[in-house]
Amino acid sequence: MTDDPSPSIRSIFALYAGLIILFAVLFSLDTNIALIALLVLFSGLFSGLTIGILGLSPEDLKIEADLGSRLAKKILPVRQKGNLILSTLLVSNVIVNSVLSIFLSDIASGIIGGIIAIALITVFGEILPQSIAIKHGLKMGYMSLPLLYAVMTILYPVTRPISWVLDTMIGKELPAIYSKRKLSKILEHVEDQGIIDEDEEQILLGGVSFSEKYVGDVMTPIEEVFLLPNTTLLSEEKLREIYESGHSRIPIYDEGIHDIVGMLYVKKLIAINPDDNTPVKNVMSDDVPKVMASEHLDAVLNKFKLKKKHLFAVYDTDSDAAGIITLEDIMEEILQDEIVDETDFRENGIKKKA
């Protein structure tokens, strides 16, 4: 949507008015013909506005207004009065078409009058204005706002009771609610149209769907994690093994691999003298953040941000660790792709990490 009525819509309106005037001139120079031409013009306008304005979703208009669209900001207050604007446009159209039929009966009667009425209303009162409104509903509504407010004011005593009955019996418009499944389909169609590329679609789809997954779906099982017992001595050989593992954080266990009691941050080993055989428990942190395997990924992502941690121990029960989850695991779910760096290694095509 653009903010200013483009020359194309003005040209269409000019052509529409020109056709009516031309028809009136060719048919007769009588005053009644001029009034008929005016009535046909109003009939088409009300018919087009019915399609153009009511075809605009209030939610879409709100989005466009938030993005700075001046036209959407002007149209939105009118569009939010759904049943009132519907009643106003339909009553106006009925009145105009009824008066049009009366004038036509004065000029031509019988079959000829009926054919003329049908031709005028069908072509100039319905087909042409509605085809314009489908493509230029927002601009058409914006250009017609002064007339629309005037008609709404004049017909308010009639249309307000009708709209109240519609609101009571049928209910007001329901907001457009997009499920995650529908949003995913919308993103696929947007990518097909070339508005976003395939990588952007993949990331957006991952962002929409990752919150439905659980920690247990993406965690690394404890059996595949590089761990150390708390009795480990940081000898030269052990330090080399730790560095070669490529992990920046290593869980420390006590009685078994399911009993995680600490976390070793490899960067702390820079100051360790391998000749001292320092016990790992002297340099490990006993602050091991925990999450449950049944938690949703979006909740855990918030925990990562709040606790400023990059690795959590995952538990199925309160006592036994089932695995670990890292911030990288969640980012991979959002990106819908693996993040592989020089420290990752693979076994049978599966990336292994601490």
Buried (B, 14 or more C-beta within 10 A) or exposed (E): BEBEBEEEBEEBBEEBEEBBBEBBEEEEEEEEBBBBBBBBBBBBBBBBBBBBBBBBBBEBBBEBBEEEBEBBBBBBEBBBBBBBBBBBBBBBBEBBBEBBBEBBEEBEEEEEBBEBBEEBBEBBBBEBBBEBBEEBBBBBBBBBBEBBEEBBEEBBEEBBEBBEEBBEEEEEBEEEEEEEEEBBEEBEEBBEEEEBEEEEBBBBBBBBBBBEBBBBEBBBEBEBBBBBBBEBEBBEEBBEEBEEBBBBBBBBBBEEBBBBBBBBEBEEBEEBEBEEEBEBBEBBEEEBBEBBBEBBBBEBBEBBEEEEBEBBBBBBEEEEBBBBBBBBBBBBBBBBEEEEEEEBEEEEEEEBBB
